[in-house]
Amino acid sequence: MQEEPINDVFTLVDFAFFDNSSIMIDYLNTLKSAAYIEIRNDQKMNDLTACFHTIDEFNFKK
């Protein structure tokens, strides 16, 4: 599978969650809604990702 440039993905979403990343600054230029997530030291990334659903070519419906 070929990876897409991250800025191309921005057109596919209406809302995005970000950690402390410069990618969020690029996304804000789209004027779409976003949320910042801070991961605490006692929190595992798997705890967070269990709350989100990934949309990919197998479950995306046009």
PDB file of N, CA, C and O in Angstrom:
ATOM      1  N   MET A   1       0.843  -1.174   0.000  1.00  0.00           N
ATOM      2  CA  MET A   1       0.000   0.000   0.000  1.00  0.00           C
ATOM      3  C   MET A   1       0.891   1.241   0.000  1.00  0.00           C
ATOM      4  O   MET A   1       1.849   1.330   0.768  1.00  0.00           O
ATOM      5  N   GLN A   2       0.571   2.173  -0.850  1.00  0.00           N
ATOM      6  CA  GLN A   2       1.334   3.407  -0.958  1.00  0.00           C
ATOM      7  C   GLN A   2       0.803   4.420   0.054  1.00  0.00           C
ATOM      8  O   GLN A   2      -0.408   4.599   0.185  1.00  0.00           O
ATOM      9  N   GLU A   3       1.708   5.075   0.760  1.00  0.00           N
ATOM     10  CA  GLU A   3       1.295   6.082   1.733  1.00  0.00           C
ATOM     11  C   GLU A   3       1.014   7.401   1.027  1.00  0.00           C
ATOM     12  O   GLU A   3       1.744   7.808   0.124  1.00  0.00           O
ATOM     13  N   GLU A   4      -0.055   8.058   1.457  1.00  0.00           N
ATOM     14  CA  GLU A   4      -0.436   9.354   0.916  1.00  0.00           C
ATOM     15  C   GLU A   4       0.231  10.455   1.736  1.00  0.00           C
ATOM     16  O   GLU A   4       0.457  10.279   2.933  1.00  0.00           O
ATOM     17  N   PRO A   5       0.546  11.575   1.118  1.00  0.00           N
ATOM     18  CA  PRO A   5       1.021  12.719   1.901  1.00  0.00           C
ATOM     19  C   PRO A   5      -0.065  13.128   2.902  1.00  0.00           C
ATOM     20  O   PRO A   5      -1.247  13.154   2.559  1.00  0.00           O
ATOM     21  N   ILE A   6       0.327  13.441   4.119  1.00  0.00           N
ATOM     22  CA  ILE A   6      -0.653  13.720   5.174  1.00  0.00           C
ATOM     23  C   ILE A   6      -1.594  14.860   4.805  1.00  0.00           C
ATOM     24  O   ILE A   6      -2.771  14.814   5.163  1.00  0.00           O
ATOM     25  N   ASN A   7      -1.121  15.865   4.112  1.00  0.00           N
ATOM     26  CA  ASN A   7      -1.999  16.975   3.743  1.00  0.00           C
ATOM     27  C   ASN A   7      -3.104  16.540   2.792  1.00  0.00           C
ATOM     28  O   ASN A   7      -4.167  17.160   2.775  1.00  0.00           O
ATOM     29  N   ASP A   8      -2.889  15.500   2.004  1.00  0.00           N
ATOM     30  CA  ASP A   8      -3.935  14.975   1.121  1.00  0.00           C
ATOM     31  C   ASP A   8      -5.048  14.293   1.913  1.00  0.00           C
ATOM     32  O   ASP A   8      -6.193  14.248   1.464  1.00  0.00           O
ATOM     33  N   VAL A   9      -4.723  13.775   3.064  1.00  0.00           N
ATOM     34  CA  VAL A   9      -5.703  13.092   3.909  1.00  0.00           C
ATOM     35  C   VAL A   9      -6.672  14.099   4.532  1.00  0.00           C
ATOM     36  O   VAL A   9      -7.819  13.756   4.821  1.00  0.00           O
ATOM     37  N   PHE A  10      -6.229  15.319   4.738  1.00  0.00           N
ATOM     38  CA  PHE A  10      -7.064  16.331   5.375  1.00  0.00           C
ATOM     39  C   PHE A  10      -8.378  16.546   4.637  1.00  0.00           C
ATOM     40  O   PHE A  10      -9.381  16.882   5.267  1.00  0.00           O
ATOM     41  N   THR A  11      -8.401  16.365   3.344  1.00  0.00           N
ATOM     42  CA  THR A  11      -9.633  16.556   2.570  1.00  0.00           C
ATOM     43  C   THR A  11     -10.659  15.464   2.854  1.00  0.00           C
ATOM     44  O   THR A  11     -11.838  15.635   2.544  1.00  0.00           O
ATOM     45  N   LEU A  12     -10.236  14.351   3.435  1.00  0.00           N
ATOM     46  CA  LEU A  12     -11.118  13.211   3.676  1.00  0.00           C
ATOM     47  C   LEU A  12     -11.840  13.266   5.012  1.00  0.00           C
ATOM     48  O   LEU A  12     -12.785  12.508   5.229  1.00  0.00           O
ATOM     49  N   VAL A  13     -11.416  14.145   5.912  1.00  0.00           N
ATOM     50  CA  VAL A  13     -11.985  14.160   7.261  1.00  0.00           C
ATOM     51  C   VAL A  13     -12.690  15.483   7.536  1.00  0.00           C
ATOM     52  O   VAL A  13     -12.374  16.515   6.944  1.00  0.00           O
ATOM     53  N   ASP A  14     -13.658  15.422   8.455  1.00  0.00           N
ATOM     54  CA  ASP A  14     -14.371  16.622   8.887  1.00  0.00           C
ATOM     55  C   ASP A  14     -13.884  17.094  10.256  1.00  0.00           C
ATOM     56  O   ASP A  14     -14.043  18.263  10.607  1.00  0.00           O
ATOM     57  N   PHE A  15     -13.295  16.190  11.019  1.00  0.00           N
ATOM     58  CA  PHE A  15     -12.827  16.495  12.375  1.00  0.00           C
ATOM     59  C   PHE A  15     -11.634  15.604  12.647  1.00  0.00           C
ATOM     60  O   PHE A  15     -11.627  14.440  12.244  1.00  0.00           O
ATOM     61  N   ALA A  16     -10.631  16.125  13.321  1.00  0.00           N
ATOM     62  CA  ALA A  16      -9.430  15.330  13.596  1.00  0.00           C
ATOM     63  C   ALA A  16      -8.961  15.534  15.026  1.00  0.00           C
ATOM     64  O   ALA A  16      -9.165  16.596  15.615  1.00  0.00           O
ATOM     65  N   PHE A  17      -8.329  14.503  15.579  1.00  0.00           N
ATOM     66  CA  PHE A  17      -7.700  14.549  16.893  1.00  0.00           C
ATOM     67  C   PHE A  17      -6.192  14.535  16.694  1.00  0.00           C
ATOM     68  O   PHE A  17      -5.687  13.804  15.842  1.00  0.00           O
ATOM     69  N   PHE A  18      -5.472  15.330  17.467  1.00  0.00           N
ATOM     70  CA  PHE A  18      -4.022  15.412  17.354  1.00  0.00           C
ATOM     71  C   PHE A  18      -3.361  15.359  18.720  1.00  0.00           C
ATOM     72  O   PHE A  18      -3.924  15.796  19.723  1.00  0.00           O
ATOM     73  N   ASP A  19      -2.151  14.813  18.732  1.00  0.00           N
ATOM     74  CA  ASP A  19      -1.295  14.953  19.901  1.00  0.00           C
ATOM     75  C   ASP A  19      -0.435  16.195  19.662  1.00  0.00           C
ATOM     76  O   ASP A  19      -0.734  16.989  18.771  1.00  0.00           O
ATOM     77  N   ASN A  20       0.589  16.363  20.420  1.00  0.00           N
ATOM     78  CA  ASN A  20       1.453  17.530  20.268  1.00  0.00           C
ATOM     79  C   ASN A  20       2.278  17.365  18.994  1.00  0.00           C
ATOM     80  O   ASN A  20       3.347  16.754  19.009  1.00  0.00           O
ATOM     81  N   SER A  21       1.773  17.910  17.906  1.00  0.00           N
ATOM     82  CA  SER A  21       2.393  17.668  16.611  1.00  0.00           C
ATOM     83  C   SER A  21       2.257  18.899  15.715  1.00  0.00           C
ATOM     84  O   SER A  21       1.266  19.627  15.781  1.00  0.00           O
ATOM     85  N   SER A  22       3.261  19.113  14.885  1.00  0.00           N
ATOM     86  CA  SER A  22       3.196  20.223  13.931  1.00  0.00           C
ATOM     87  C   SER A  22       2.172  19.944  12.834  1.00  0.00           C
ATOM     88  O   SER A  22       1.768  20.863  12.122  1.00  0.00           O
ATOM     89  N   ILE A  23       1.751  18.702  12.688  1.00  0.00           N
ATOM     90  CA  ILE A  23       0.742  18.366  11.683  1.00  0.00           C
ATOM     91  C   ILE A  23      -0.575  19.072  11.988  1.00  0.00           C
ATOM     92  O   ILE A  23      -1.318  19.423  11.071  1.00  0.00           O
ATOM     93  N   MET A  24      -0.870  19.281  13.275  1.00  0.00           N
ATOM     94  CA  MET A  24      -2.097  19.978  13.640  1.00  0.00           C
ATOM     95  C   MET A  24      -2.082  21.403  13.093  1.00  0.00           C
ATOM     96  O   MET A  24      -3.123  21.903  12.668  1.00  0.00           O
ATOM     97  N   ILE A  25      -0.941  22.061  13.094  1.00  0.00           N
ATOM     98  CA  ILE A  25      -0.842  23.419  12.565  1.00  0.00           C
ATOM     99  C   ILE A  25      -1.215  23.412  11.076  1.00  0.00           C
ATOM    100  O   ILE A  25      -1.948  24.288  10.617  1.00  0.00           O
ATOM    101  N   ASP A  26      -0.717  22.436  10.333  1.00  0.00           N
ATOM    102  CA  ASP A  26      -1.070  22.323   8.917  1.00  0.00           C
ATOM    103  C   ASP A  26      -2.571  22.086   8.745  1.00  0.00           C
ATOM    104  O   ASP A  26      -3.202  22.663   7.860  1.00  0.00           O
ATOM    105  N   TYR A  27      -3.138  21.224   9.610  1.00  0.00           N
ATOM    106  CA  TYR A  27      -4.561  20.904   9.521  1.00  0.00           C
ATOM    107  C   TYR A  27      -5.424  22.132   9.813  1.00  0.00           C
ATOM    108  O   TYR A  27      -6.462  22.317   9.178  1.00  0.00           O
ATOM    109  N   LEU A  28      -5.015  22.960  10.749  1.00  0.00           N
ATOM    110  CA  LEU A  28      -5.810  24.140  11.100  1.00  0.00           C
ATOM    111  C   LEU A  28      -5.966  25.090   9.923  1.00  0.00           C
ATOM    112  O   LEU A  28      -6.921  25.866   9.883  1.00  0.00           O
ATOM    113  N   ASN A  29      -5.059  25.045   8.977  1.00  0.00           N
ATOM    114  CA  ASN A  29      -5.191  25.869   7.770  1.00  0.00           C
ATOM    115  C   ASN A  29      -6.390  25.465   6.917  1.00  0.00           C
ATOM    116  O   ASN A  29      -6.816  26.231   6.053  1.00  0.00           O
ATOM    117  N   THR A  30      -6.941  24.270   7.149  1.00  0.00           N
ATOM    118  CA  THR A  30      -8.124  23.828   6.412  1.00  0.00           C
ATOM    119  C   THR A  30      -9.406  24.457   6.953  1.00  0.00           C
ATOM    120  O   THR A  30     -10.458  24.375   6.319  1.00  0.00           O
ATOM    121  N   LEU A  31      -9.316  25.089   8.133  1.00  0.00           N
ATOM    122  CA  LEU A  31     -10.461  25.687   8.829  1.00  0.00           C
ATOM    123  C   LEU A  31     -11.487  24.647   9.272  1.00  0.00           C
ATOM    124  O   LEU A  31     -12.650  24.979   9.496  1.00  0.00           O
ATOM    125  N   LYS A  32     -11.058  23.384   9.399  1.00  0.00           N
ATOM    126  CA  LYS A  32     -11.921  22.323   9.911  1.00  0.00           C
ATOM    127  C   LYS A  32     -11.689  22.177  11.413  1.00  0.00           C
ATOM    128  O   LYS A  32     -10.663  22.612  11.937  1.00  0.00           O
ATOM    129  N   SER A  33     -12.644  21.565  12.093  1.00  0.00           N
ATOM    130  CA  SER A  33     -12.554  21.384  13.539  1.00  0.00           C
ATOM    131  C   SER A  33     -11.504  20.349  13.903  1.00  0.00           C
ATOM    132  O   SER A  33     -11.258  19.392  13.168  1.00  0.00           O
ATOM    133  N   ALA A  34     -10.893  20.571  15.063  1.00  0.00           N
ATOM    134  CA  ALA A  34      -9.869  19.643  15.555  1.00  0.00           C
ATOM    135  C   ALA A  34      -9.857  19.671  17.075  1.00  0.00           C
ATOM    136  O   ALA A  34     -10.338  20.617  17.698  1.00  0.00           O
ATOM    137  N   ALA A  35      -9.302  18.622  17.656  1.00  0.00           N
ATOM    138  CA  ALA A  35      -9.140  18.544  19.111  1.00  0.00           C
ATOM    139  C   ALA A  35      -7.721  18.106  19.417  1.00  0.00           C
ATOM    140  O   ALA A  35      -7.117  17.319  18.689  1.00  0.00           O
ATOM    141  N   TYR A  36      -7.214  18.630  20.502  1.00  0.00           N
ATOM    142  CA  TYR A  36      -5.865  18.285  20.974  1.00  0.00           C
ATOM    143  C   TYR A  36      -5.992  17.271  22.093  1.00  0.00           C
ATOM    144  O   TYR A  36      -6.802  17.448  23.003  1.00  0.00           O
ATOM    145  N   ILE A  37      -5.204  16.212  22.035  1.00  0.00           N
ATOM    146  CA  ILE A  37      -5.207  15.180  23.063  1.00  0.00           C
ATOM    147  C   ILE A  37      -3.847  15.156  23.735  1.00  0.00           C
ATOM    148  O   ILE A  37      -2.815  15.042  23.074  1.00  0.00           O
ATOM    149  N   GLU A  38      -3.856  15.266  25.048  1.00  0.00           N
ATOM    150  CA  GLU A  38      -2.613  15.156  25.801  1.00  0.00           C
ATOM    151  C   GLU A  38      -2.579  13.797  26.476  1.00  0.00           C
ATOM    152  O   GLU A  38      -3.494  13.443  27.219  1.00  0.00           O
ATOM    153  N   ILE A  39      -1.528  13.039  26.220  1.00  0.00           N
ATOM    154  CA  ILE A  39      -1.386  11.706  26.811  1.00  0.00           C
ATOM    155  C   ILE A  39      -0.636  11.848  28.129  1.00  0.00           C
ATOM    156  O   ILE A  39       0.500  12.321  28.164  1.00  0.00           O
ATOM    157  N   ARG A  40      -1.279  11.436  29.199  1.00  0.00           N
ATOM    158  CA  ARG A  40      -0.666  11.512  30.521  1.00  0.00           C
ATOM    159  C   ARG A  40       0.398  10.433  30.656  1.00  0.00           C
ATOM    160  O   ARG A  40       0.388   9.443  29.924  1.00  0.00           O
ATOM    161  N   ASN A  41       1.304  10.629  31.584  1.00  0.00           N
ATOM    162  CA  ASN A  41       2.386   9.659  31.808  1.00  0.00           C
ATOM    163  C   ASN A  41       1.849   8.296  32.217  1.00  0.00           C
ATOM    164  O   ASN A  41       2.464   7.277  31.904  1.00  0.00           O
ATOM    165  N   ASP A  42       0.719   8.255  32.906  1.00  0.00           N
ATOM    166  CA  ASP A  42       0.167   6.977  33.373  1.00  0.00           C
ATOM    167  C   ASP A  42      -0.841   6.374  32.392  1.00  0.00           C
ATOM    168  O   ASP A  42      -1.524   5.404  32.718  1.00  0.00           O
ATOM    169  N   GLN A  43      -0.927   6.938  31.221  1.00  0.00           N
ATOM    170  CA  GLN A  43      -1.905   6.483  30.233  1.00  0.00           C
ATOM    171  C   GLN A  43      -1.182   5.842  29.052  1.00  0.00           C
ATOM    172  O   GLN A  43      -0.217   6.396  28.525  1.00  0.00           O
ATOM    173  N   LYS A  44      -1.656   4.682  28.652  1.00  0.00           N
ATOM    174  CA  LYS A  44      -1.066   4.002  27.508  1.00  0.00           C
ATOM    175  C   LYS A  44      -1.760   4.434  26.224  1.00  0.00           C
ATOM    176  O   LYS A  44      -2.959   4.713  26.219  1.00  0.00           O
ATOM    177  N   MET A  45      -1.006   4.486  25.149  1.00  0.00           N
ATOM    178  CA  MET A  45      -1.572   4.864  23.857  1.00  0.00           C
ATOM    179  C   MET A  45      -2.679   3.899  23.456  1.00  0.00           C
ATOM    180  O   MET A  45      -3.653   4.321  22.832  1.00  0.00           O
ATOM    181  N   ASN A  46      -2.562   2.628  23.792  1.00  0.00           N
ATOM    182  CA  ASN A  46      -3.592   1.647  23.439  1.00  0.00           C
ATOM    183  C   ASN A  46      -4.925   1.974  24.095  1.00  0.00           C
ATOM    184  O   ASN A  46      -5.977   1.678  23.529  1.00  0.00           O
ATOM    185  N   ASP A  47      -4.898   2.586  25.294  1.00  0.00           N
ATOM    186  CA  ASP A  47      -6.141   2.995  25.947  1.00  0.00           C
ATOM    187  C   ASP A  47      -6.874   4.030  25.112  1.00  0.00           C
ATOM    188  O   ASP A  47      -8.101   4.006  25.014  1.00  0.00           O
ATOM    189  N   LEU A  48      -6.118   4.938  24.513  1.00  0.00           N
ATOM    190  CA  LEU A  48      -6.732   5.966  23.679  1.00  0.00           C
ATOM    191  C   LEU A  48      -7.208   5.419  22.349  1.00  0.00           C
ATOM    192  O   LEU A  48      -8.328   5.705  21.925  1.00  0.00           O
ATOM    193  N   THR A  49      -6.378   4.641  21.690  1.00  0.00           N
ATOM    194  CA  THR A  49      -6.741   4.154  20.356  1.00  0.00           C
ATOM    195  C   THR A  49      -7.932   3.199  20.396  1.00  0.00           C
ATOM    196  O   THR A  49      -8.604   3.014  19.381  1.00  0.00           O
ATOM    197  N   ALA A  50      -8.200   2.597  21.535  1.00  0.00           N
ATOM    198  CA  ALA A  50      -9.362   1.720  21.651  1.00  0.00           C
ATOM    199  C   ALA A  50     -10.666   2.513  21.518  1.00  0.00           C
ATOM    200  O   ALA A  50     -11.713   1.930  21.235  1.00  0.00           O
ATOM    201  N   CYS A  51     -10.616   3.816  21.715  1.00  0.00           N
ATOM    202  CA  CYS A  51     -11.802   4.674  21.644  1.00  0.00           C
ATOM    203  C   CYS A  51     -12.099   5.163  20.234  1.00  0.00           C
ATOM    204  O   CYS A  51     -13.167   5.724  19.986  1.00  0.00           O
ATOM    205  N   PHE A  52     -11.174   4.959  19.314  1.00  0.00           N
ATOM    206  CA  PHE A  52     -11.329   5.506  17.967  1.00  0.00           C
ATOM    207  C   PHE A  52     -11.481   4.391  16.945  1.00  0.00           C
ATOM    208  O   PHE A  52     -10.970   3.285  17.121  1.00  0.00           O
ATOM    209  N   HIS A  53     -12.180   4.701  15.895  1.00  0.00           N
ATOM    210  CA  HIS A  53     -12.391   3.758  14.798  1.00  0.00           C
ATOM    211  C   HIS A  53     -11.603   4.248  13.587  1.00  0.00           C
ATOM    212  O   HIS A  53     -11.732   5.403  13.182  1.00  0.00           O
ATOM    213  N   THR A  54     -10.804   3.384  13.024  1.00  0.00           N
ATOM    214  CA  THR A  54     -10.022   3.746  11.847  1.00  0.00           C
ATOM    215  C   THR A  54     -10.836   3.491  10.591  1.00  0.00           C
ATOM    216  O   THR A  54     -11.409   2.416  10.417  1.00  0.00           O
ATOM    217  N   ILE A  55     -10.880   4.473   9.731  1.00  0.00           N
ATOM    218  CA  ILE A  55     -11.558   4.319   8.450  1.00  0.00           C
ATOM    219  C   ILE A  55     -10.508   4.005   7.399  1.00  0.00           C
ATOM    220  O   ILE A  55      -9.548   4.755   7.223  1.00  0.00           O
ATOM    221  N   ASP A  56     -10.692   2.911   6.714  1.00  0.00           N
ATOM    222  CA  ASP A  56      -9.749   2.509   5.670  1.00  0.00           C
ATOM    223  C   ASP A  56     -10.501   2.023   4.442  1.00  0.00           C
ATOM    224  O   ASP A  56     -11.727   2.121   4.384  1.00  0.00           O
ATOM    225  N   GLU A  57      -9.782   1.503   3.469  1.00  0.00           N
ATOM    226  CA  GLU A  57     -10.421   1.086   2.219  1.00  0.00           C
ATOM    227  C   GLU A  57     -11.371  -0.086   2.396  1.00  0.00           C
ATOM    228  O   GLU A  57     -12.164  -0.367   1.498  1.00  0.00           O
ATOM    229  N   PHE A  58     -11.315  -0.785   3.538  1.00  0.00           N
ATOM    230  CA  PHE A  58     -12.173  -1.948   3.760  1.00  0.00           C
ATOM    231  C   PHE A  58     -13.504  -1.594   4.397  1.00  0.00           C
ATOM    232  O   PHE A  58     -14.466  -2.352   4.275  1.00  0.00           O
ATOM    233  N   ASN A  59     -13.578  -0.450   5.080  1.00  0.00           N
ATOM    234  CA  ASN A  59     -14.836  -0.117   5.752  1.00  0.00           C
ATOM    235  C   ASN A  59     -15.381   1.255   5.378  1.00  0.00           C
ATOM    236  O   ASN A  59     -16.379   1.692   5.952  1.00  0.00           O
ATOM    237  N   PHE A  60     -14.757   1.939   4.438  1.00  0.00           N
ATOM    238  CA  PHE A  60     -15.220   3.250   3.986  1.00  0.00           C
ATOM    239  C   PHE A  60     -16.289   3.078   2.933  1.00  0.00           C
ATOM    240  O   PHE A  60     -16.093   2.370   1.946  1.00  0.00           O
ATOM    241  N   LYS A  61     -17.425   3.728   3.145  1.00  0.00           N
ATOM    242  CA  LYS A  61     -18.523   3.664   2.170  1.00  0.00           C
ATOM    243  C   LYS A  61     -18.727   5.037   1.589  1.00  0.00           C
ATOM    244  O   LYS A  61     -18.899   6.013   2.319  1.00  0.00           O
ATOM    245  N   LYS A  62     -18.707   5.114   0.264  1.00  0.00           N
ATOM    246  CA  LYS A  62     -18.920   6.402  -0.423  1.00  0.00           C
ATOM    247  C   LYS A  62     -20.387   6.669  -0.612  1.00  0.00           C
ATOM    248  O   LYS A  62     -20.759   7.702  -1.169  1.00  0.00           O
TER     249      LYS A  62
END
